[in-house]
Every structure is written in structure tokens, then in C-alpha cells.
Amino acid sequence: MSQENVESARRGFAAFARGGPEAVVDFWDPEIELWLPSGMIQAGGTYRGREAVLGWMKEWAEAWEEIEYTPEEFTEAGDTVVVGVLYDGLGKGSGVRTEGRFWYVFKYRNGRLWRWELYPERAEALEAAALGE
């Protein structure tokens, strides 16, 4: 199932690039959870359910005049996929260009994303996915 999850993650990024946050909801388990570390993005915390996760994504998108996400690396481990994502955006209002990298840990259940975790460093993401470095 792991390679199928990698392909699902790739298709999800492509759908997002074409249609924004609403385009990825069908990839999610109805009980999806998004976990953000405190201090990295907004206040951090856990968002539960499609409506809450989609709401967070829309709120995040509102902060940007433009933003692009480029997945660069996919590492699979069973039902978990770690994705290195380069982002490049122009802040709304500030006009400041910002780029950097996030590490996503996607956990799948029955072929759908049910838990999404965000990390600032690759080593933390791999540890969270029980892969270590």
C-alpha cells in the first residue's frame, strides 16, 4: 500500500496546484487531523475534521498574495509518507517574498489521508514517522 500512498500524495499536490484547498478534500478521510507545532505557523495545535482542516488552509492562503508549493522528496514507510516541500510566496500586504521548506508527515488509512503533521526539519519529520536518520 505504501507506493499507492506516495502516488496519492503526488496527486494531491497536483490537485492543490490546479484548484487550491478545495481540490484536495476528496483525498482526505472524513476524520482527518492536521497537527501544527506551536510557534511554527500561527498558534499551532490540532485541527480535526474536513471542515476544520479546510478552514485552516483557507486562512493560511489568505496571508499570501501568491504562494507555490513544490514537493521535492517523498519517503515512504508503510502507511506513512514524508514529503519535503519547498514553498515560495509573496506576502499579502507586505509584498515580502518568502521561501523555505516544510516537512509533511502524511499518515494514510484505507487509502485516504487521515493525519497530516507539519515539521520545520527533516530529521523531526523522519523521527515522527519512525524512520530516523
Sequence and secondary structure as in RCSB ss.txt:
>XXXX:A:sequence
MSQENVESARRGFAAFARGGPEAVVDFWDPEIELWLPSGMIQAGGTYRGREAVLGWMKEWAEAWEEIEYTPEEFT
EAGDTVVVGVLYDGLGKGSGVRTEGRFWYVFKYRNGRLWRWELYPERAEALEAAALGE
>XXXX:A:secstr
 HHHHHHHHHHHHHHHHHH GGGGGGGEEEEEEEEE TTTSTT EEEESHHHHHHHHHHHHHTEEEEEEEEEEEE
EETTEEEEEEEEEEEETTT  EEEEEEEEEEEEETTEEEEEEEESSHHHHHHHTT   
